């Protein structure tokens, strides 16, 4: 009987650990533990999407010449630190979590001040379509 109780306790503890570890720790830069636990509980597919987004949500393009979005106010401008006249960020490896951003229903556009580049963070819809193509 004692073995059964110990086994049940270990099983309960290990399932709790597995349940809490369904997300990549990188997401903690943008989401709180509480938010992530709620997403794991209510929408596990979204956690899969967020885990995929860590390495696949961002890309950099040349800054559009005629920026119509600027008039609407949905483009943000950011400046990255420069040391010894070099950009201190590898734009090919940047993650949305590095900027503390959350994946949204719309793409996020960030003008990289002084570099004539625009960082795009893909929307949930785009990322989900990419995931569906992989499967």
N, C-alpha and C positions, 0 to 999 in steps of 0.2 A: 504494500500500500504506500509506503514511504517513497519507493522508487517512482510510483505513478504520479505522486504529487510533485516530486522534483522534476520529472519529465514534463508535466503540464506547465509548471512555472517556466522552465527553460524554453518550451515551445512558445508560450505566450510572449516571453521577452524577445525571442528571436524574431517572431512575426512582427512585433512592434518595431524592431530595428529595421527589418526589411521594408516595412510600410513607410518609415520615415526617410529611408535612403533612396527613394525613387527618383530623386532629382539630383542633378549635378551641382556640386558645391559652388561652382562659378555663379550660379543664379542668385546666390546670397548677396552679390554686389548690387543687384537691382530689385530683388524681392526679399521681404522679411521671411523668417522661418514660418511664421503664422500664415502668411499669404500662400506659401508653397504647400504647407500641410493642407490648407483648405482646397487648393487646386488638386492636390493628389487625391483627396477624399471625394471631391465633387466632380472632377473632370480629369481622369487619368490621361486621356488623349492629349489634353493641353500640356501636361508635363512632358510627354513625349515630344510634342512640338517645341516646347521651350528648350529642352535638351538638344534637339536638332538645331535650333536657332543659334545656339552659342557659337557654333563654327560656320553657320551658313546664312545668317541673317543680314550681314553687312557686305556692301561692296562700294567701291569708289569709282566715280566717273568724272570726266571733265565737267567743270561748271557750265551749265547752259548759258548761252549768250543772252538770250531773252528770257529772263526768269519771271514768268507770269505768276508763279506761286507767291513771289515776294509781295505782290500787291494784295494777295489774300491773307498774308500773315502766317502761312503755315510752313514757312522755311525759317529755320533757326541758323544763326551764325555762331561758329565756335572757333576758338584759337587754341592750337596745341602749342605746348612749350617748345622752344627752339634752343638748343645748346650748341655752341661752336658752329653757328650758322647751319645746323642740320636739324631736321625734324626729329623730335625725340619719340615719335610713335611710328611703328611699322603699319602703314595703312592697309597693307595686304593681309595683316593678321588681326586687325582691330575687331573687337567684339562689342556688341551693344551693351554688355555688362560693364565693359571698361568705362563707359560713360554714364553708368547708372540708369540707363534707359530701360523701359519695359516694352515688350512687343505689343503692338496695338492693332486695331482693326484696319488702320490705314498705314501706308508707308510713311516713314519719317525721313525728312530731307534736312540735311545739315550742310551748310556751306562752310567749307574749311577756309577761313580767312587767310589771306596771303598766299594761297596755293592754287587758286583757280580750279579747285576740285570740289566735288559734292559727295558726301557720304550718304548712302541710302540704307535705311534699315527696313527690311521687308516686312510686310504686314502678315498677320496670322493667315489670311486667305492665301497669299503667295506661298508661304512656308508650308501650309497644309497641302497645297497642290504639288509642291516638290516632294513632300513625304509620300503622297499617294503614288507619284510616278516611280519612286524607289521601290515601293512594295510590290 
